[in-house]
């Protein structure tokens, strides 16, 4: 027997109906994938915008921070250690550093 789109397949299913059903499934899959892609692009744009904002904020903070001269501190601490003028806290910290090493 022939339907509008040709012969019927096994089980009396019209091939045209099967074709339309498969086509609708594919269209739905394509629609869903496009939506997922749009969401990924949107998340990526939001992430880039957030990072740019954070970078600007960090630049402002970094400008305000006063970075210390570690080499100068090390030399001063060494001189104080040799001269015996370390504070109690500095001596405890030295002892702890030695213990950890």
VENDAFEN-V199504 format. One record per residue. N is the residue number from 1. PHI is phi as a letter, one per 20 degrees, with the letter a starting at -180 (999 if undefined). OMEGA is omega in whole degrees, 0 to 359 (NA if undefined). Layout:
n | phi | omega
N | PHI | OMEGA
N | PHI | OMEGA
This chain:
n | phi | omega
1 | 999 | 184
2 | d | 175
3 | e | 181
4 | f | 182
5 | d | 178
6 | p | 184
7 | f | 176
8 | e | 179
9 | e | 181
10 | f | 177
11 | m | 177
12 | m | 179
13 | e | 179
14 | f | 181
15 | f | 178
16 | f | 178
17 | f | 179
18 | f | 179
19 | f | 180
20 | f | 180
21 | f | 179
22 | f | 180
23 | f | 179
24 | f | 177
25 | f | 180
26 | f | 179
27 | f | 178
28 | f | 178
29 | f | 179
30 | f | 179
31 | f | 181
32 | f | 180
33 | f | 178
34 | f | 179
35 | f | 178
36 | f | 180
37 | f | 179
38 | f | 178
39 | f | 178
40 | f | 179
41 | f | 180
42 | f | 178
43 | f | 180
44 | f | 179
45 | f | 178
46 | f | 180
47 | f | 180
48 | f | 179
49 | f | 179
50 | f | 180
51 | f | 179
52 | f | 178
53 | f | 179
54 | f | 178
55 | f | 178
56 | f | 180
57 | f | 180
58 | f | 180
59 | g | 178
60 | f | 180
61 | f | 181
62 | f | 179
63 | f | 181
64 | f | 182
65 | f | 177
66 | d | 182
67 | f | 183
68 | e | 179
69 | e | 185
70 | f | 180
71 | f | 179
72 | f | 178
73 | f | 181
74 | f | 180
75 | f | 180
76 | f | 180
77 | f | 179
78 | f | 179
79 | f | 180
80 | f | 179
81 | f | 180
82 | f | 181
83 | e | 179
84 | m | 183
85 | d | 177
86 | f | 176
87 | f | 180
88 | f | 180
89 | f | 180
90 | f | 178
91 | f | 178
92 | f | 180
93 | f | 176
94 | f | 180
95 | f | 179
96 | f | 178
97 | g | 179
98 | f | 180
99 | f | 182
100 | f | 181
101 | f | NA
